[in-house]
Amino acid sequence: MESLRSGDPRQIGRYRLLGRLGEGGMGQVFLGLSPGGRKVAVKLIRPEYASSPQFRRRFMHEVAAAGRVGGFHTAQVVDADTAAQSPWLVTAFIEGPSLHEAVSTRGPLPAGEVKALAAGLAEGLAAIHDCGLVHRDLKPGNVIMAVDGPRIIDFGIAQVADAGAVTTAGTVVGTFSFMSPEQIRADRAGPAGDVFSLGCVLAFAATGRSPFAAASIPAIAHRVLSEPPQLDGVAGGLRGLIEACLLKNPADRPTPSGVLARLAALGTNTVTTAPTLEEPDRTGTSAGAAAVADLPTESRAPRPGPVQVATPTLRADAELPVPAAGPTSARSAVRRRALVLAAFGVLGTASIPVLALWPRSQPKPPATAVTDLGTVSSMALSPDGKTLATGGVNWVHLWSVATGAMTGAIVNSLFEIAALAYSPDGKTLAGGSPSCVELWDAADGSHLNTLTWVSSTAVAFSPDGTTLAGSGVGGVRLWDAATHRTIATLTDTMTNSIAFSPDGRTLARSGGSALSPGRAGSGIQLINTATRRVTATLTSDPTASVAFSPDGRTLASCGVGGARLWDTATHRTTATVSSDSTSSLAFSPDRKTLAVGGAHSPLRLWDLTTRTPAAVLSNGASSMLAFSRDGATLASIGGYAADQIRLTKPY
């Protein structure tokens, strides 16, 4: 727990505040004391979010849903004021880590503990469903490992089982790695969807990773929809139980009562105690703070504690110490520096970045610049290079590249922003989600329109700004950027990425998964935007991402086989610049450099004149890349769980 800061309130309602449990872009969670001396967790929403009627409705819904279930299986709601200028919610303070914390700190749980966890969660889901609710976002960060059994928390997107509640048909809500197939398809998700999420949570507890882990959101969605779960290391009756929960057809899954019956047959101890963490000063976790830890796609070692910052502003006035260079290092010869923004996941994966600087030849930031983080799903640089937009679950944050200050925050309903793109004039920001494309005014963040479309996990504007493209599991769709009317659906096969040629006459799309090569839509196709017909298929190999060079003569692609360059006139490969498994790339504006990165490969700059590596900017994962128009800034998302935002000065 952190001490209260000078600007923090000392009391909220009847509750005296003792310290901070967490902070994020949407608000803070405080440890408080009731008038009778009981410890409570106080969740306080920032005024800028409270001004959104949609956000306030969601907060009111969260309070009501948690109150209906009660405290035996959840964090008991003690008090709330949803009409306050800054709404607040008070819940019982539950001692214990989240399941995400427990597994990330000590590793996967033994089979016996996983079975006991399953019993406690199944009992909790049964209680939730008996109240006529569906949770819809069961994940490791929303499970507290209390001494007397697991508690299910965070009812922000819970829904009445037979009604539309906060969201409408065709809207996807939840966290991708733990979504059911019906959620990803934007179908109505009933109680069986929670059982699918339960299977994912149990698989994470047993293996340390999601059973559908992949390097990108489209790939995760594809695996959830079409691939069997990855359950390596899980055996016996526990494996059979998890597999039953993860059946694609909701009707084939067991009910929570059925899960309990299966566990009884396995002889399960139904009490799951909180695992002992390696951090002795962390004696408890509030419901609000634990709910926000987003899940990495693979297990990871214990991470350092958070770097404390006073305000959501990035500092660029100090350089952190750099370890001494080895005998072959050229650290003294290269003094270019990179910026690392580490996003703290608190209150619905909102973020407060921390800025660190290090020489470009030093491939990794100092350990003190990293913490347990919330996942950043997308990012985009404004055309003028002055603003960085970052997206996640329920939010888009806008940052000044020059000062590092947060300049705006957009509340994005109840789903994850998986892709972002600015219009060429910088006036409109488009955000792709699993069920639609949202359009906002880039100047003031006001909502312009919602374009319904299944799984828009990539978005792009044409160079002249007249056309907007969105793609994902449902294929590729084009809209008129001015009228927002649908122009055409170009393909109905799963698409990982899209890119317009500089003249706007060609749209390149890539698709496919390394787990299922040869599926329809796998590879790279070039589509004439006027005739809307495929003019060339460059390869049928699964391809993660594509990008055109500024002159349009070259198309770069990347995937499991590495990064390749294609002549757009002859449609032939001209070079393979990297053999590493890669998932993201970007051309510099002068076409002399190609940045290439991936979930398991370094972030490299390649000299396209010599076709040789020019620099290694980071040894960590880099899931998205974008150069500013002047080439002065390279933005990337990286980290173990796509939880770092880096701004690099590449030259």
N, C-alpha and C positions, 0 to 999 in steps of 0.2 A: 504494500500500500504506500502511496505517495502522500506527502503532507499537502494540505490545502495551500493554494497559491494566493497571492495578494488580491487578485480580482475575483476569487471564488466566493459564492455566498456561504454564510456560516449557518444558515438555517433555511430549509425549504418546507413550507407548511409547518407542521408540528415537530419536524425532525431536525435535530441538531447534527450537523455534518462533522465527521471526524477526519476524513481524508479522501483521497482520490483512488478509485479502483481502476479507472480507465478513461480514455478520452478519444474522441474522434471528430471528424468533420460534422457529424450530426448532433453531437452533444457529449455529455459526460455521465459517468456513473460514479457516485460517491458512496462511501460507507457512512451510514448515519445511525443515530440512536433515537429510539422512540421515547416518548415521555415516561414510559415505564422502564426504560433502560435496556430494551431489546435491540440487538443489532439488526439493521435493515440495509438493503441496497436501494439507492435513490437514483433513478434514471431521469436526467434533466435534458430536455430537447432545446437546441439552439433556437433563438427567435427567428432567424432567417428561414429555418425549415418549418417552424410553427406557422409562418405566414402563408404556407401552402395549404389550401383546403383539402387537397388530396392526401397530403401527408398527415394532417390532423385527423382525417377520417380513418386512416390506417392505424394511427396511434390509439384512437378510441376503440377500434375493433380489436386491437391487441389486448387492451385492458379488459374488455368484455369477454373475450375468448378465454384468457387465462383465468378470469374469475369464475367462469362456468365450470371449468375442470376441477378447480380446487387445488389444495396444496400438497396432498399426499403424493401425487405423481409429478407435481410441478413446483415452481417457486410460488408460494402463496402470495396473492395480491393483498397488500395491507391497506393501501390508500392510493389515491390518484386524483389529479386535477387536470382533466383534458381540456378545460376551457381557459386555463391560465395563459398569460402572455407567453411564457415558456412552459409548455405542458410538462408534467412530471408524473412518474409512476414509482410507487414504493412497494417492494417485495421483501419477503423474508430473505435474510442473508444465509446462504447455504454454504457450509464449509465443504471444500473439496475442489479438485481441478475439473476442467471439462475433459471429456474423453479425448478430444484433440490434444490437449496439453499432456494428458497422461501417456498416450501412445507416442507422441513426439519426444517426450522426455525419457521414458524408460523402454520404449519399443513395444512391439505387439504383445497382447495379453495372452497368457496360457489358455488352452482350450477350456479348462474348467471355469475360468473367469469370464470367458466369452459366453459360455452357456448361461451363467448366472446373469450376465448383462442382458442377454436375450430375454430371459424370463422377466426381468424388471421392466425392460422397454416394452415388451409385448403387453404386460399388465397395464402400463401407462397408456399405450395406444388404445387398448380396449376401453379404458376410462374416457379417453378423449372422444372416441367414436360413439360411446354410449351417450355422450352429451350432444350428439348430432353434429360434431365437428370433424374436419379433416385437417391435420397439421400442415402438410404440404412442404415442409422444409426441415425434415428430420435429418440431422447430420451430426458429426462428432462435436462440432462447436456448440450444438444445442443440447448436449447431454452433460449434466453435471454428475460426477461420480461421488455422490454423498455417502456418508458412512452407512446409512441405513438403506442404500439402494440408489439406482440412477434416477435422476429427475429430468424430465423433458421440459425445455424452456423455449422462449421466443415464439410467441403466437402472432407475430406481426403479419403473417400471410395465411394464417389459418382461415378456413372457410366453412360455412354451414354446408353440410354434406349434400343438401338438396336445393341449394340456392346460390345465386351469383355473388352474394356478399359484396366484397370490395372490388373484385375484378369481374371481367366480362368474358364471354365465350371467345375463344381464339387467343387468349393471353396466357403466356407461359410464365409461371412463377417458380421460385426455388433455386437450388444450387445444382449446376449441371452434373457434377460427378455423382450426385445422389438422387437425381430425378428419375421418375418412372418413365417408360416409353410414352405413356399417354400424356404425361406432362410436357414432354418435348414436342409431341405432335399437337400440343395446345388443345387436346381433348379434355373433357371434364374429368378431373382426377378425384376419385372417390377414396374410401378407406383402403382399398387394395393398393393405391399408390403409396400410402404410408408404409405398407408392408414391404413393398419393393425397396423403399428407402431404408427400412429396417435391415433388409438383407445387405444393402451397401454398407451401412454402419457396422454391422457385425463383421463383414469382410475386412473393413478397415481395422477394426479392433484386433482381428486375428492375424492380419498380414502387414499392417502399417500403411496400406495404400487403398485407394478406391479400386473396386473390381473392374472399373471401366476407364482406368487412367489412360490418358493420351496426351500428346503434346499440344493440341489445339482444341478449342471448343467444338468445331465441326466434327473433329475426329472422335471426341468424347460422345457427342450426340449419335454419331454413326454406330459406335460400339454399343451404346445403350439400346439402340433400335434393332441392330442386326447381328451383333456378335455375342457369343457366350461370355460369361464373366470370367475374369482371371482369378482363380482361387488356388494358385500354387501354394502348397504348404498347409492347406486346410484339408483334414481327412475325416473319415468316419461319419457318424451321425450328424456332426456339426456341419460338415460340408453339404450333406443332403438337405439339411434344414435351410441353409443359406441359398442353395440352388433352387429350392422350392419357392422361397420368397422372391427370387429374381427371375421367375418365369415371365416371358414377354406378355402373355395374355393375362389380364387382371383376374379373370374368372378362374384361372388355374392356381392362383396363389392361395396359401392358407390364410385364414383370418387370424387376428391376434390370439383368439382363444385356441385356434388350431395350432399355433406356434407353441403355446403353453402346453398343450396336450403332447406334442412331439417332444418337448423338453422333458416333460414328466416321464416319458418312456425312456429317455436317456439317463434319468436319475440325476437331475440338475439341482444343485443347491441354489435357492432363489434369492440369496442375499449377496449383493455385489458391493463390496466396500471400496472406498476410494484408494487407489494405488498411492504409494509413497513417492513423492516427487523428489528430485535431487536439489530443489531450491528450498531450503529450510525456512526462508523468510516469507514464503507464500503460503499462508495458512488457510486461505479460503478464496473462493471465486464467486462473485455475485452473478446472479442470473443474467443481468444485462451485459456484464463484461464477458462472460464465458460464451455468450451466444454469438459473438462476432468473429471468433477464430475461424478462418476459412481453411479448407483442407488442401494440403499439397497433393499432387498426383502421385507422389511416391514417398516412402518413409524417409525421414531425415534424422540426423544426429541432433542432440541438444544444442540450442542456439543461445547466444548471449542475451541478457536482459535488455529491455528497451533503453534507447538513448533518450533522455528527457529533454523536451523543448518547452519553452514557456508559452508560445503562441503558434498558431498554424502558419508560420512564416519560415522560409528557408534562409539559412545564413550562408553567405559566400565570402566571409571575411577572415576565415582561418583555414589553415591547411593542417590536416591530421598527420601525425607522425607516420613515416614510411619505413618499413623494415629495411635493414641494411642490405644493399645489393650484393648478390653473389658474384663470384669471379667472372662470370660471363655476362653480367648485366650491363646494359648501356643506360642505366638510370640517369647518370649525370649528363648524358648527351641529348636526352629527350625530355623536355619539360612541359609538353602539352598535358593538359589536365582534363579530367572528366568529372562530372557532377553526378552524384548518386542520391536519389530521393528514396528513402525507405519509408514505405507507407504503413502506418500503424493501424491494424485492423481493430476498430472499436465501434460499437453501436452500428451493426448492420454493415460491416466492412467499410465504414467510412475511414478516411485516412488523414494522418498528420505526417507529412514527410520530414525527414531529417537530412540535411545536406552534408556530404563529405567530399573532399577533394583529394585526388592523388595523381601522380605523374602517369602519363599514358602508358609508359613501359611497365608500370606496376599493374599486372592484370587483374588483381582483386582488391577491393576496398578493405581497409582495416576492419578487424572483427567488430570493433565498437560501433561501426556504422550500420550494423545489421541487428534485427530483432525478430521475434515471432510476429509475422505480418499478415494483414488481410490481402486478399488477392485482387490485383488490378487486371481487368479483363481486356481493356482496350485503351488506345491512346491515339491522339492526332495532334500534329503541329499546325497552327494557323498559317495561312499563306504568307503572312508577313513575318513569321518566325517569332512573334512576340508572346504568343500564348500557347500553352500546352494543355490540352483537354485529356483527362483520364476518366475512364468509366469502370464501374463495378456493379455490384448488386445494389439496386435502388438509387444510384447516384451518378452524377458526372461532376467532376471538380475542374475548375479552370485556374491555371497558375501562370504567373508572370515569369517568363524565361529569364528576364533580366534581373529581377529582384528576388525571385523565389517566393513571393507572397501569393496566397490564395486570393484570387480576384472575384471568384463567383462559385456558386454551388447550385446544381440543378437536381431537384428531387425527381426521380424517374420511376414513379409508380412502384410496381412490385416485381420487377424482373431484372435480369442481368443485361447490361449493355456490353455486348460481345464485340462490337466494332464501332468506330467513330470515323467521320470524314468531314472536313470543311469544304464548303463550296469554293470555287476558284476565287470569288470576290471576297471570301472570308465573312460573308454576312449570315450564312446559315450553317448550323452544325447538325449533321445527321447521325443518329445512333441506331445501330442494328441490334435487335434482341431476338429471342427465339420465336416471337410471334408477330413482330411488326417492325417498322422503321419509324422512329420518332424524329421530328424536325423541330429545332429550337432556333430562336433568334440569337446569334452568337454574341450580340452586343449586350443584351439584358437578360438572356436566359429564358425568355418567355416562350411558352409552347406554341408552335405554329400548326402542327398537324400530326396525325398518326396514320401511317400507311400500313394497312393490314397485309401481312405476308408471313407464311410459316418459316420460321428459322432464318432470320436475316442476320447471319453471323459474319457477313462481310458487306461493306457499303463503299461506293465510289461515285464521284461526280464526273461527268464528261468534262474535258478541258474547257469547253465553252460555257459550262455551267447550265446547259439546257436540259440535261438528262441525269437522272439519279438511278443507279443500279444497286440492287440488293441481292444477296445470294446466301445459300445455306443448304439445309437438308432438302428444301423444296425446289431447288434449282436456281435460276436467275430470272429476275423480273426487272423491267425498266419502267420508270415513271417520268412524266413531264415535271421538271423541277419547278416550273412556275405555277401550273394548275394542279399539280399533285395527282393527276389522273394516270391510270395505268396505260402504258404504251404497248407493252408486249411481254409475254413470258417466253424467254429464249430456250430454256431447257428445264426439264423437271427432274434432273438427276442431281444428286448431292454435289455441291460445289464448295471447295475449300477457300478459294480466293478468286478475285476478279481484278482486272486492270484495263483501263482505256488506253489506247495508243495516243500519242501526243496530238494527232490530227482528229481524234475522235471517231475515225472510221472503223476501227476494229476494237472489239472487246475480247480479251483473253480470259479464259476461265480454266481453273485447274480443279481436279477432284481425285478421289480414290483414297484408299487406306492400305497401308503396308500389310495389314492383317488379312485383307481380301483383295489382292491384285486381280485385275481382269474384270471387276464388276463394271456395270454400265456407268458411264460418266468418268471412269478413271482416266487420268492423263491430262493432256493440254489440248484445248480446242481454240481456234481463232474464229470469231463470229463477226460477219459484216453487219454493222449496226444499222445500215440502211435497208438491206434485204432481209436481215435477221436470220441468215443462213450460215452454217458452218462452212468456212472456206478452206480450213486445213486442220488436220489432227497431227500434232507434232510428235506425240508419244502416247502410249497407253499405260505407261508406268505411273503408279500413284504419285501425285505431285501436290506438295503442301502449299506452295505460293508461287506467284508469277509477278513480274514487274517489267515495264518497258523502259528502255533507255530514253533519255531526253530527246534524242533525234529520231526515235522510233525505228531505228534500223536493227536493234537487238532486243530480244526478249530474254530475260533471265528467269530461270526456274530452279526450284530446290525441293528436296524430298529426302527419302531414305538413301538414295543413290548419290547424294551430293548436290552441288550447284552447277548448272549448265547454262551456256549461252547459245542462243539460237539466232540465225539470220532470218529476219521476218520476211524477206523477199523469196529466199530459196527454201525456207522452212527446214534447214539443215542445222545440225549442231556445229558450232564453230569452236567451242572449247568447253572443257570441264575444269572449273576453277577450284573446286573443293570436292573431295571424296567423302567428307564427313556427312553424317546424317544431319540435315539442316531443315529448318522450317520457316525461316524469314530472311528477307533480303531487301536491299534498296540501292538504287543508283544515286551517286552524287550528281548534282545539277550539271557539272562539267563533263559527265560521262567518263571521267578518268578513273573513278573508284567505284567498287561494288562492296557494300557491307553485307556480310553473310553471318547468320547465327542460327542457333537451334537449342532445343531443350537439353541436349547432351553434347554440345560442341561449343568451342570458344566463339566469341564475337570477333570476327576478323575483318580487316579492310584489305581488299585485293586491288592491286594495280592492274587495270585492264589493258594497259599498254604492254606490260611485260608478262601479264598473267601470273604474277607471283604475289605472295602475301606482303602487304605493306606494313601492317601492324596488327597486334593482338590487343584489343581494347579491354576484354574481360574474358576470364576463363569460365565464367558462370553462364547460365542459360540466358538466351535472348529470344523471346517469343515473338516480338514485333519490332520493326525498324522503320524509321522515317527520317529523311533529311529535310532540313528547312530549305526554302527556295534558294537562299544564298549559299547553301552548303556549309554554313558556319556551325550548325548544330546537328548532331545525330541523336535522335531519341530512340530509346529501346526499353522494353519491359523484360525483366529477367528475374533471377533468383530461383530458389528451390521450388517455389509455388507461384511463379509469376507475381512476385510480391515486391519487386523493386522497380523503380522508374529511374533510368539513367539518362542524363543529358551530357553528351560528350562533345568536346571541341576537337574534331578529328584532324584539323590541320594546324 
